[in-house]
């Protein structure tokens, strides 16, 4: 064989022996988050498990101090920003409308959709597009002290002794009553639906009728609508309506006496339908490695990672197949099945203050329902008008 051909043959052999560039290249996915403590431990465990199964992808997680959302938006103008972030569903409306995050519809097939509850997907939907992958849910249910009482089975039974119930005066806590009565807040097109039927008046009337003991206990000049849970923690009150984020703290004080029950139906055919909010992963609109981000997000929805989230960090899984060993958490997961989504439009930001004012007026100040209904409707209309004229929403909760 001629010398030139021998050299060419050796070069070809060397090239074939080298691994392909794609096989040695590492994809780095930047993730920004604000998780600490048990949440950070969960994220670390997820990343370790994911990278073991996907050695070609590295999740570079960075803890952000301060306002994560603001820093994320500021970083979008540079290549130093992340590929994805973790944040609450309350962010999705403004981030999507301002084109800060990418729609994910093309990546969500029927199999993936079935791995999370519908309420969690709806919490991340703006218009006709989904902009996040749900991670866990939060919301309220009924805590009770089993040494003092059994859980009530009806709405009237729960409120029969209101001095034994701790429940804040805000709209968030009582919204499930409004939704259970058929109420609505915003249409998909941003049209106000409060007071378009009898539901809002019925809701305020029900609160007014059942908060008698609270009105007597709270001075009319006290504007605070968030009530301390000290009496419940100290074992002096039987019932507390609050969120799953309180489980660890309340269990420290009450031990095995602490139980959780479903919120009782308002009427036999009208369930209590409390707000459910969602923690989620979002892909940056400027992501350098969106494919790697999507790969990790899809992994976190699996049954095993979701089961680990419940065990390590007491997150209420969005995956209905995930195992929940903690009986208190299991009741919260059941409660969320009848939960209501929080409207994702930015207009929702103007509702909180007006509706909190309405609840406080009828429960503490004993104001007339008709007057409160009219004033609340006018307050919302004026706030929506200002929003649409200025383009700046009132901060969300």
C-alpha positions, -999 to 999 in steps of 0.1 A, spaced: 0 0 0 14 34 -9 27 55 19 1 83 14 -27 57 16 -13 43 48 -12 77 65 -48 84 54 -59 50 67 -43 58 101 -59 92 103 -94 78 96 -89 51 123 -79 77 148 -109 98 140 -133 68 143 -118 59 176 -125 93 192 -159 97 209 -183 121 192 -183 157 205 -219 154 215 -210 125 238 -185 145 258 -202 179 258 -219 187 291 -251 207 291 -253 232 320 -287 244 330 -290 274 352 -317 273 379 -325 302 402 -345 296 433 -351 310 469 -355 276 486 -338 271 520 -339 245 547 -359 214 539 -368 228 505 -331 232 496 -324 197 508 -352 184 485 -338 204 455 -303 190 462 -317 154 463 -336 159 431 -306 173 413 -283 144 425 -309 118 414 -315 135 380 -278 139 372 -271 103 381 -297 93 355 -287 120 330 -249 124 333 -247 147 303 -268 174 320 -257 195 350 -283 215 369 -265 246 382 -287 257 411 -282 292 426 -298 305 457 -310 341 451 -312 364 481 -338 392 480 -365 396 453 -360 366 430 -387 377 405 -372 412 402 -337 399 398 -349 374 372 -366 401 351 -335 423 353 -312 394 342 -332 387 311 -313 414 293 -280 395 298 -267 360 292 -260 357 329 -297 350 336 -311 315 343 -327 289 321 -354 284 346 -367 296 380 -389 282 408 -417 305 420 -454 308 430 -483 307 406 -490 343 415 -461 353 392 -474 336 361 -498 363 349 -473 392 348 -444 371 336 -464 356 307 -480 389 297 -446 406 297 -430 377 278 -405 369 305 -413 331 304 -419 307 276 -451 289 269 -448 251 273 -478 237 254 -458 220 227 -440 200 254 -470 189 275 -485 157 262 -514 137 277 -491 115 298 -474 145 314 -507 163 319 -521 133 339 -491 136 363 -505 167 379 -539 177 391 -560 199 369 -562 227 394 -524 230 394 -522 232 356 -550 258 356 -530 279 381 -502 281 355 -525 289 325 -527 323 310 -551 326 281 -549 294 262 -513 285 271 -495 268 300 -464 287 312 -451 265 340 -447 230 353 -464 225 388 -442 213 417 -465 214 447 -498 229 460 -507 250 490 -540 259 505 -562 257 536 -582 230 554 -596 225 589 -572 218 618 -587 205 650 -577 195 685 -589 159 689 -588 163 727 -614 191 725 -638 181 697 -646 159 668 -645 174 633 -678 190 622 -696 174 593 -717 205 583 -712 242 579 -737 250 606 -720 226 630 -687 243 625 -701 278 632 -724 267 660 -698 277 685 -677 304 667 -658 312 698 -641 277 693 -630 286 658 -600 307 647 -605 320 611 -590 352 597 -613 379 584 -596 380 549 -611 370 516 -584 344 510 -596 323 540 -633 325 532 -631 325 494 -640 288 493 -675 297 507 -680 322 478 -669 297 452 -690 270 468 -720 292 464 -713 296 427 -693 328 428 -667 340 402 -641 368 401 -628 373 366 -636 360 332 -608 348 308 -611 382 291 -607 402 323 -643 411 328 -654 416 365 -679 389 376 -683 399 413 -719 409 419 -732 397 385 -755 373 403 -767 366 439 -736 347 449 -716 376 464 -746 389 485 -753 353 497 -716 349 506 -715 381 527 -748 373 543 -735 339 554 -704 354 569 -724 381 587 -748 355 602 -720 332 614 -694 356 627 -714 369 656 -690 359 683 -661 373 664 -678 407 661 -682 408 699 -646 399 705 -630 423 680 -633 461 684 -647 479 654 -615 501 652 -593 470 647 -585 468 610 -563 438 612 -581 409 594 -555 382 601 -562 365 634 -534 349 656 -535 312 660 -521 314 696 -554 302 712 -554 271 690 -517 263 696 -522 267 734 -550 242 733 -578 266 742 -597 265 710 -609 235 691 -607 246 654 -584 265 631 -588 272 594 -553 277 580 -528 263 555 -506 232 552 -476 254 558 -486 254 595 -483 217 600 -448 215 615 -454 245 639 -488 233 651 -476 197 656 -447 210 678 -473 224 702 -502 199 700 -484 166 691 -508 137 684 -538 159 693 -534 178 661 -557 165 633 -569 178 600 -603 174 584 -619 185 552 -638 218 554 -675 210 557 -698 216 528 -717 249 529 -749 231 519 -754 194 511 -748 201 474 -723 230 477 -688 220 488 -663 245 504 -639 253 475 -609 270 489 -581 287 469 -553 264 459 -520 280 448 -491 262 431 -453 263 433 -439 259 398 -409 258 375 -408 284 347 -385 284 316 -370 318 308 -380 334 275 -342 338 269 -331 303 281 -299 291 265 -306 255 273 -344 252 274 -343 215 264 -322 207 296 -346 228 317 -376 209 303 -359 176 309 -354 184 346 -389 198 351 -404 167 335 -384 146 359 -397 164 390 -433 155 381 -426 118 383 -442 97 411 -409 90 428 -396 126 429 -431 138 440 -431 112 468 -397 124 479 -410 160 480 -437 150 504 -413 130 527 -384 154 527 -400 188 526 -437 183 534 -447 195 500 -482 186 490 -476 167 457 -493 177 425 -489 141 412 -520 122 424 -500 89 423 -474 102 448 -473 85 482 -481 107 512 -472 90 545 -482 119 567 -520 116 575 -523 154 580 -508 161 546 -530 135 530 -561 153 541 -548 185 526 -542 168 493 -578 155 494 -591 190 502 -572 204 472 -592 181 449 -622 205 454 -600 236 454 -604 267 433 -577 283 411 -565 318 416 -572 339 385 -538 344 367 -547 376 350 -528 407 363 -562 423 371 -565 400 400 -541 422 419 -568 448 424 -593 424 440 -576 415 472 -579 447 491 -615 453 480 -627 419 490 -608 419 523 -625 452 531 -659 436 523 -653 406 546 -641 429 574 -671 452 570 -698 426 574 -680 405 600 -665 431 623 -683 463 616 -717 446 611 -723 467 580 -754 461 559 -748 435 531 -765 456 504 -743 486 512 -711 465 512 -720 448 480 -725 481 462 -694 497 476 -672 467 468 -685 466 432 -677 503 428 -642 499 444 -633 470 420 -646 489 390 -626 520 399 -594 500 405 -598 481 372 -602 514 354 -571 528 370 -552 497 361 -562 497 324 -554 534 322 -519 532 338 -510 495 330 -498 490 366 -516 465 388 -520 466 426 -495 442 441 -508 406 445 -510 388 477 
